[in-house]
Amino acid sequence: MINIIGKRYLYFIISLVVIVPGLILLFIEGAQSNLPLAIDFTGGSLLEVKFASAQPQPADIIGLYETLNVTDAQVQTTSEGSYVIRSSELAEDVRSKVVDALKSEFNSDVTVLRFESVGPTIGQEVTTRAGLAIAVAVLIVTIYLTFAFRGVPHSFRYGICAILAMVHDVAVVFSLAGWGSLLWGWQIDSLFLTALLTVIGFSVQDKVVVFDRIRENTGIFRRLQFETLVNHSIVQTLGRSLNTQLMTVEFMLLALALFGGVTLREFAIILLVGLFSGTYSSIFVAAPALVVWENREWRTWFRGSRKEATA
């Protein structure tokens, strides 16, 4: 039998190695007042244009914006050949100057496909509602799992461990956002929020599958140690979890990330990594956390160092 539980601390360390560097990057950017928040949260303008005969480089467009005293422009190209330009909020007359400057600089007709201005109050409202939705989801999941597993000793632990694993998955997503912001200029926008909430939903779903098998085996293998029982339950659901996740979700998201265009690539990659993390945490984080709690292993974490200090 595969001994997953016996190597639980190795998997915990792997999670920390994946999560901590990205979060540090994200917090460093936040400390520099440069947290990669999109206009959905900070307020600003989005201008999408298409050139009739020119194909300028994004750096050239950013330089043109800077000549008009707009220093925070970010440019993305789309698979249709248009340019999506995000910046601080532009007044109507400034937008006209930008379009005229684009025509003059690149000697091409410019078609404005989209222009949107979003105030920061909308960003605050989105953030508040997202936080409320996550808090309600956490409460409901904890209550549901405690009730559903009421026939198992310490049933509330299943809800708490599911939430801990969900926090793990959220941390992985934010860590990915930190690396994406550094390497590819990603921003935290409404699509990121949508992907994050989707990851949370899938994360809880997979934990319930593993926990339900543990509950079933608790009534069958009464004499087994809890650690052995949990490991046996994980191995029983391992094939189902991996096959279901890979066949129904991950391959589709990989195709979307590769061929879905620039505007959907960030969204698809976040979902791809986040849902994989949800499967990983169900097997290597949530169930092992139950064993750690059952054995109260935190009482021995620092015992060795204390003995060495007294010696």
C-alpha angles and dihedrals in degrees: 000000000000108000102219098150093050090063096043096125090054089057091047089054091049089054092051091049090052097043108036102059093050093047090049089054090049093049092046090055090047091051088053090052088245102111105156097246116155126223089271086076107023101035123243144122135292119202121184116191138171125207120221098212109359133076105195123187117254089241090059091053091048089051090051091052090051091056086059091052094256103128103170102061119141123191131204127180122218132213089252091062097253128127124233110205120191122190144140114300114299123208117228093256091049090051090054090050090050093052092046090048091050091052092048098042097049098030094231140112112260125210117202106220097175141000122182132172120197125189121220092245089070089054091052091049092050091048093049093049092047091051091048091049092051093047092050091047091052092050094046094047092050093049093044096049092045089053096040092050096040091123091061122078113261093008093174089067090070091059093046093048091048089054092047090053090047089053087051090056093047089050090052090053093050090046089054089050089055092054092041092053091051098044106029106016096250119177133207103244140148092286089054089052091049091051091048093053090047090052090051091053095048091043093060093043094058093046090055090056093054094042092049090056090051089052092051093048091048089068093043104042101039096158097050119104111255092243092054092045092052092047090050090050093050092050090051092054097035097092093045094049095048097042095046093047096045099041100042104031119007099055091048092050091046090054090048091050092050101040107015097091134252097287093058098035097088091046092049095047092049090051091044093054095036095052091045087052089051091057092044094050092048090059104029105027115024100044094040088050088059089055092048089052094045092051093039088225094171087079090069100038095095100023093098093052091048092053090049091050093051092046 
